[in-house]
Every structure is written in structure tokens, then in C-alpha cells.
Amino acid sequence: MTIEAISDLKALPTPPSTIEAVYVLSHSILGDSGGETFYWSGSSNPPDNGGTVIIPASLPSTGRWMRLVEDFILVEWFGAKGDGVTDDTIAFNNALGVAMQYKLPLTMLGKTYLISETILIDSGPYEFKLEASIIGGTKIKFRNTVTNRPLISLTPNSSHSHVENIEFIAENPLV
């Protein structure tokens, strides 16, 4: 079965009677790169994170749509727009948390992501990678509204973190 967006996935009846997997075309609008395959896990009950775990609109105590995750976590899966105007902080931080949980790279497409809060990387002793899927064109624009606030903060035990192929832009460099 193929559906258009995460909102359509949430609206499916639960538990699904004969549906084992659903291909979702997008997160919110067609072409946003937020789609992928989800499967029904009738015994799961983790919280909805907007990207890899989706709770149906019927709000069952157990049963979740789970995204098939293999080699990376993509910020678009969590609703990041990457248009340089929409604040992608919540989507970015949700994706970052899942990437660190799964010990997978957090990947961005060749877009401009607006971030308005410090990105906290707490990967523990595991290697963590924040990367662009293509070289050139991927930017993180930091809207800094607080004096001396960093864009990225690494916890002391995050000694194996890498950032690759991303340009950083300060939107308010004098604040």
C-alpha cells in the first residue's frame, strides 16, 4: 500500500487487518524527501518522534508504525524543510536523538537548514557523524538570538564526533 504523507499513516485504522507495510511518499508534502517504508508493530509503545515512530490517531496504548531504518537517519524524515526560512530546530533535534540512539549518521540533503538553538551532541563513547549526502550546497544557518550561544555543543564524553561537508552560517553574528 502507498500513501501520501505521515498524516495519512496516522489516519489508518488500527490495528491494520491485512497491511504489513506501508510506503509513505512524503513527510508533509510530496517531494519533501520525508517518506519511506513503515511496518506495523503491534506490541511497540515508544513515544511518537515524528520520523521513525508514528502513533496512530486512535492513540492505542500499544501498536506503532515503525520506519525501516538501515544505514542513516535523514532530517527530512522528521519534517525538516531545509528552505532556510522555516525553523528546522525541532525536526533536527528529534532526528539527532534518534541518530545517536541507533548509532547511525545524521544525514542532510543539499539544502539550507535554519537552526535557532544549540545542537547538543551527546553520543557517549560511540562514533557519531553529522554529514551532508552530497558535497556542496548543504548549509546550517544559525539564528542566534542569545549572546555567546554556540551552534554545536559536545558533551565531554562525545570524543568521536565528525562533521562533514556542511557550511555553517551565522544569521545574527553580532548578537
C-alpha positions in Angstrom: 0.0 0.0 0.0 1.2 3.5 -0.8 0.0 6.7 0.9 0.9 10.3 0.5 2.1 11.6 3.9 2.7 10.8 7.6 -0.8 12.3 8.4 -2.3 9.6 6.2 -0.3 7.0 8.0 -1.7 8.2 11.4 -5.2 8.0 10.0 -5.1 4.4 9.0 -7.3 2.1 11.1 -5.5 0.2 13.9 -4.6 -2.5 14.2 -4.3 -2.9 10.5 -6.0 -6.1 9.4 -4.0 -7.1 6.4 -1.4 -4.4 6.0 2.1 -5.4 6.9 3.9 -2.5 5.4 3.1 0.9 4.0 5.2 3.1 1.7 4.8 6.8 2.6 5.7 9.2 -0.2 6.5 12.2 2.0 6.6 13.6 5.5 4.2 16.5 4.9 4.1 17.4 1.2 5.1 15.5 -1.9 8.7 15.9 -2.8 9.9 16.7 0.7 12.1 13.6 0.9 10.5 12.5 4.2 8.8 9.3 3.0 9.8 5.7 3.3 8.6 2.3 4.3 6.8 1.7 7.6 5.7 -1.5 9.2 3.1 -2.1 12.0 4.5 -3.3 15.3 1.5 -4.3 17.4 3.4 -4.7 20.7 5.5 -1.5 20.5 4.8 1.5 22.7 7.6 4.1 22.3 6.7 7.8 22.0 6.0 9.3 18.6 9.1 11.1 17.4 7.7 12.4 14.2 10.1 10.4 12.0 10.8 6.8 12.9 8.0 6.1 15.3 4.4 7.1 14.5 1.5 6.8 16.8 -1.9 6.3 15.0 -4.6 9.0 15.5 -6.6 6.4 17.5 -3.9 6.6 20.2 -3.6 2.9 21.1 -1.5 2.2 24.3 0.5 -0.3 22.2 1.0 -0.5 18.5 3.1 1.8 16.4 4.1 2.4 12.8 7.9 1.9 12.7 10.1 3.2 9.9 12.5 0.7 8.3 15.9 2.2 9.3 19.2 0.8 7.9 22.3 3.0 7.3 21.5 6.6 8.3 18.9 9.0 9.7 17.6 11.7 7.4 16.4 15.0 8.9 13.6 15.3 6.4 12.0 12.1 7.9 11.3 14.3 10.9 9.8 17.2 9.0 12.8 19.4 8.3 12.1 21.7 5.3 15.7 22.9 4.6 14.3 26.0 2.9 16.4 28.4 5.0 13.3 30.2 6.3 11.4 27.6 8.3 12.9 26.8 11.7 14.1 23.2 11.5 15.3 23.0 15.1 12.7 20.6 16.5 12.9 18.3 13.5 16.7 18.4 13.6 16.9 17.7 17.3 14.4 14.8 17.0 16.5 13.3 14.2 19.7 13.9 16.1 18.3 12.0 19.1 17.3 9.0 17.0 20.6 9.0 15.1 22.5 8.9 18.4 20.1 6.2 19.8 20.7 4.0 16.7 24.4 4.9 16.5 23.9 6.0 12.8 25.0 9.1 10.9 22.6 12.0 10.8 22.3 13.0 7.1 21.2 16.2 5.4 20.4 16.9 1.8 21.8 19.8 -0.2 19.6 22.3 1.5 19.8 25.2 4.0 18.5 24.3 7.4 17.6 27.0 9.8 18.5 26.2 13.4 17.7 28.5 16.4 19.0 26.5 19.3 22.3 24.9 20.3 22.7 21.4 18.9 23.8 19.1 21.7 25.8 16.1 20.7 25.9 13.5 23.4 27.0 10.4 21.6 28.9 8.8 24.5 31.8 6.6 23.5 30.3 5.8 20.1 31.4 7.5 16.8 28.8 10.0 15.6 28.7 11.6 12.2 26.8 14.7 11.1 27.0 14.7 7.3 25.8 16.0 4.0 24.7 13.4 1.5 26.2 15.5 -1.3 29.3 17.7 -1.3 28.4 21.4 -1.6 25.2 23.1 -1.1 24.3 21.8 2.4 24.2 24.6 5.0 23.1 25.1 8.6 22.0 28.7 9.2 22.2 29.5 12.9 19.7 32.2 14.0 21.5 33.2 17.2 19.3 35.4 19.4 21.4 35.0 22.6 24.9 36.4 23.0 27.7 33.8 23.1 25.5 30.8 22.5 27.3 28.1 20.5 25.7 26.4 17.5 27.1 22.9 18.4 28.0 21.7 21.9 29.7 18.4 22.5 29.4 16.7 25.9 32.8 15.7 27.4 32.3 12.0 26.5 31.5 12.7 22.9 35.1 12.3 21.7 34.3 10.6 18.4 32.1 13.1 16.6 32.6 14.1 13.0 31.0 16.9 10.9 31.4 16.6 7.1 30.6 18.7 4.0 28.4 21.2 5.8 28.8 25.0 5.7 27.7 27.0 8.8 26.2 30.4 8.5 25.5 32.8 11.4 22.3 34.7 10.7 22.8 37.2 13.5 26.6 37.2 14.0 26.7 40.3 16.3 24.0 39.2 18.8 
